[in-house]
Amino acid sequence: MSERDKERLSLIPVLAESHPSHHIGRTALMKYMYFLQTLRGVQLGYNFSMYSYGPFDADVLSDLSTAEAMNIVCSTQVSFAGGYGYRIQQAAGAPRIKQDANGFLSQHKADIDWLLKEFGGLNSGELELASTIIYVDREFNDLQVHSEPAFLVGVVNEIKPRFSRECVETSFNSLFEKGLLVSV
Amino acid sequence: MSRVNGLHKTYEIRCPVHGFISLNEWERCIVDAPAFQRLRRIRQLAWTDQVYPGAMHTRFEHSLGVLQTVSMLYSAIASRSSDVLKEDIGYTQDGLKRDQQLIRIAALLHDVGHSPFSHASEELFPENDHGLKFKHEQYSAAIVRTELRDVIENHPLNTANYGFRVEDVAALLEGSTKAKQRLFWRDLIDGQMDADRMDYLLRDSYHAGVQYGRFDLNRVSNTILAIRGTRGRGPRLGFSEGGWHAAEGLVLARYFMFTQVYFHKTRVAYDIHLKGALSEILPRGKFPRPIDAEIGDFLAWDDWKVLGELSAGRGGEHGKRLINRDHYRLAYHSPEISSPDDLVFLELIKEKLGNLVVSIEEASKNWYKTGATDIPIMSDVDPTLVQPLSKFSNMVRSMKANNQVLLYVRPEDSERANKIIRQEVENERTRQGTLEFDPGAS
């Protein structure tokens, strides 16, 4: 197992355990990894692309499966009205991988704390929306497009029509005020 | 002859998996383009024929198969879930019909950016500005924007009826926000239940001569649908309750094909040799980038060119091994579901073997790996009740990720390596025996 693999695997129990509820879901895991890599520059090597549910890389779920198989985390399925989700929690094998990736975890402790402070309170729908706004913003930036807020909000709304325009604007404004958008 | 003569003709191509695949005149022109014809010279499963001699099929027939499969699934979803697609995404009946054509073309072209011998050589893709390796989807998008621009944008069927731009196709292939609400369909092209996977499992099984990848595609198509999202989220693909066995069959087919074909020890050895040979053959050891200035050079690389280079004696030690079928041998592997202790023991073996180990291959790094997938199943009685497939299927619930690790040695070192490994396994047994029967531990 490479150092990069150990680092990625070690992050899963740390994110779960550090979250105020001591567990996270799959959407949260996916979006937290995206935020850490995109907003904090943590080198995780994931290659996210856009889906209707926001930025996604199947390697994140593959790492989750590996972490479950190695008993680093355990997942339980939970049901709620109209759907279901997963509760990912630290398991008995976590201390060993955390020890193996101790240097990486220490180096990025502030990034993890920041992530959970800024995004730890969002539910899965809100995380999808926030990560989509950031993805659109970064895509505009890569294409060297300076966008107006209303235009960016409009593009996000076309991708996620189930959210009201006001809802997208609120999320956009929150990210903008935190200085997390670079193309506007 | 006028350019519109024969414009509404359909063409049928025989397919060993689907029977007949129908193309319209526009699609036929895309298939005839040199960038697409190149796929006849890219084998689907690289050097898998060294294990399963029938596995000589190409990306060409697979791409046609994905078009057929995606069309079948799209029609099924559009008909079964038209209310969800209209209310949650904003489609009209005309919009759905129009976008089906776009999704067919995106499916047809999803693999046009493959490098020689498909996934086996992708490790030699260069890195982008963010330090991440390019993906074949990005090559496909670049080819669509350049080599296929004219045939896509200027075909009379398109200009008169659709007005699609190459960006519409490219955005779906590479996952760009420009695809907007059509991103919903991206799951059919590159997702957990995509037409790509459904076609390759059936096609690879057929050509390899195995039954592991077979599942009930008709039943899948008969029960797939769009399920309404919750908490502000959009719809997602899933199955009606009556289709959960078909969904289970798809998941199991993928699992079996991984263990029996895609991660077969000898196939993996040939992937090692192909990568080794190509890193010597390619200029600076990497493929050209998927940018306008280099995409033409990239397209010049196909299996024929690589085989020509190998035949001319290039490719170093790995090239020779490919030509002479003198592949590396698997010396030791951890279990398919390796515990931390299994991996510690593997490290011990690796240490004892020292420089006899020439390659370490991990199942979790393989392109065909299986990750945490769970397919939503909608209740037949109450459409608001959605549960994961693992709730229905004991087998899916019990499945764990394959994190097996394989250690390879040169064939000439195989006997020496086996001797060392036998000794270490014996030592381990003794250690375990000592622990079990140590009177001081009781």
Boltz contact constraints between the chains, C-beta under 6 A:
constraints:
  - contact:
      token1: [A, 47]
      token2: [B, 132]
      max_distance: 6.0
  - contact:
      token1: [A, 49]
      token2: [B, 175]
      max_distance: 6.0
  - contact:
      token1: [A, 50]
      token2: [B, 175]
      max_distance: 6.0
  - contact:
      token1: [A, 50]
      token2: [B, 177]
      max_distance: 6.0
  - contact:
      token1: [A, 51]
      token2: [B, 183]
      max_distance: 6.0
  - contact:
      token1: [A, 51]
      token2: [B, 186]
      max_distance: 6.0
  - contact:
      token1: [A, 52]
      token2: [B, 183]
      max_distance: 6.0
  - contact:
      token1: [A, 52]
      token2: [B, 184]
      max_distance: 6.0
  - contact:
      token1: [A, 52]
      token2: [B, 234]
      max_distance: 6.0
  - contact:
      token1: [A, 58]
      token2: [B, 371]
      max_distance: 6.0
  - contact:
      token1: [A, 61]
      token2: [B, 371]
      max_distance: 6.0
  - contact:
      token1: [A, 61]
      token2: [B, 372]
      max_distance: 6.0
  - contact:
      token1: [A, 62]
      token2: [B, 369]
      max_distance: 6.0
  - contact:
      token1: [A, 62]
      token2: [B, 371]
      max_distance: 6.0
  - contact:
      token1: [A, 64]
      token2: [B, 372]
      max_distance: 6.0
  - contact:
      token1: [A, 65]
      token2: [B, 371]
      max_distance: 6.0
  - contact:
      token1: [A, 65]
      token2: [B, 372]
      max_distance: 6.0
  - contact:
      token1: [A, 65]
      token2: [B, 401]
      max_distance: 6.0
  - contact:
      token1: [A, 66]
      token2: [B, 364]
      max_distance: 6.0
  - contact:
      token1: [A, 66]
      token2: [B, 401]
      max_distance: 6.0
  - contact:
      token1: [A, 66]
      token2: [B, 403]
      max_distance: 6.0
  - contact:
      token1: [A, 69]
      token2: [B, 337]
      max_distance: 6.0
  - contact:
      token1: [A, 69]
      token2: [B, 400]
      max_distance: 6.0
  - contact:
      token1: [A, 69]
      token2: [B, 401]
      max_distance: 6.0
  - contact:
      token1: [A, 69]
      token2: [B, 403]
      max_distance: 6.0
  - contact:
      token1: [A, 70]
      token2: [B, 340]
      max_distance: 6.0
  - contact:
      token1: [A, 82]
      token2: [B, 230]
      max_distance: 6.0
  - contact:
      token1: [A, 82]
      token2: [B, 384]
      max_distance: 6.0
  - contact:
      token1: [A, 83]
      token2: [B, 230]
      max_distance: 6.0
  - contact:
      token1: [A, 83]
      token2: [B, 386]
      max_distance: 6.0
  - contact:
      token1: [A, 84]
      token2: [B, 387]
      max_distance: 6.0
  - contact:
      token1: [A, 84]
      token2: [B, 388]
      max_distance: 6.0
  - contact:
      token1: [A, 93]
      token2: [B, 340]
      max_distance: 6.0
  - contact:
      token1: [A, 123]
      token2: [B, 231]
      max_distance: 6.0
  - contact:
      token1: [A, 124]
      token2: [B, 231]
      max_distance: 6.0
  - contact:
      token1: [A, 125]
      token2: [B, 231]
      max_distance: 6.0
  - contact:
      token1: [A, 125]
      token2: [B, 232]
      max_distance: 6.0
  - contact:
      token1: [A, 125]
      token2: [B, 233]
      max_distance: 6.0
  - contact:
      token1: [A, 128]
      token2: [B, 233]
      max_distance: 6.0
  - contact:
      token1: [A, 136]
      token2: [B, 177]
      max_distance: 6.0
  - contact:
      token1: [A, 139]
      token2: [B, 177]
      max_distance: 6.0
  - contact:
      token1: [A, 158]
      token2: [B, 180]
      max_distance: 6.0
  - contact:
      token1: [A, 158]
      token2: [B, 181]
      max_distance: 6.0
  - contact:
      token1: [A, 159]
      token2: [B, 180]
      max_distance: 6.0
  - contact:
      token1: [A, 161]
      token2: [B, 90]
      max_distance: 6.0
  - contact:
      token1: [A, 162]
      token2: [B, 88]
      max_distance: 6.0
  - contact:
      token1: [A, 162]
      token2: [B, 232]
      max_distance: 6.0
  - contact:
      token1: [A, 162]
      token2: [B, 234]
      max_distance: 6.0
  - contact:
      token1: [A, 163]
      token2: [B, 232]
      max_distance: 6.0
